[in-house]
Amino acid sequence: MPSKKSTGLVSEAEEDGSTHLIQCTGVEGDPPCLSWVPTWLPRRLPKGYFDRPFLCGFCSAAVWAKTKTVQPEPQIFSLIGADANEQYGRRDNIRIFGVEEEEGEDVYDQVVKVAEQIGVTIQHNDISVCHRLPSRAGGKKQIIARFVRRETKHLIMRSKHKLKNSSQRIYINDDLTPLRSKIAKALRDLADIKFVNMQNERILVTTTNGDKLSFNNLYELHKWNQRVVSMVCSSHLNL
């Protein structure tokens, strides 16, 4: 057998050895993995040689997937940073859901009417731009609106709860990035989460135990629930 490249632990002459079958030391379970891993062993083993894992292909993939979930790739943190910049650019926006679309409508008028329903008086010139968004499966098209002054947006967000008394199913949300919308949905799907609200960068979470949690950004949310944030970010990046 050709001599192997020296590891620095033993001489080349002492590294001559042969291939052996070693039982997989991978994923713990009942029963444990029964695979055997072909491993080349030097004639003189370095100290601590068997302290490392010997993994079959199946267990290697399982350990890698577990590590990927618990310890997110650096791309995830880059995505969170880029998403924070995108969300900052949406800070003066709102989305209005459930408003019936009228033929030849003026979308500015629709926004003004919704504001009137919650006791907020605004004019067309308070709105920088607004329009309908494409809908899925023929549903009602959302309205996205950007305000000239942030105070106008804050006043509407503070008063939006009054829509609960309306006969129409209209509601108002912050204009969230697609990533934040996915993270909010993933959190709501958890059995121990009662309420999730994202206000631009800020995230409010209420658990079924009544605990009210507040996070200033996705980095803080990631520290609290690394699994959910990493899972959604990985899916978003197609990792």
Salt bridges, closest charged atoms under 4 A:
GLU14 OE2 - ARG44 NH1 2.62
ASP83 OD2 - ARG180 NE 2.74
GLU86 OE2 - ARG90 NH2 2.70
ASP92 OD1 - ARG150 NE 2.70
GLU100 OE2 - LYS140 NZ 2.92
GLU105 OE2 - ARG132 NE 2.77
ASP109 OD1 - HIS124 NE2 2.60
ASP126 OD1 - ARG149 NH2 2.38
ASP174 OD1 - LYS153 NZ 2.62
ASP175 OD1 - ARG90 NH1 3.11
ASP175 OD1 - ARG95 NE 2.61
ASP189 OD2 - LYS185 NZ 3.11
GLU201 OE2 - ARG180 NH2 2.16
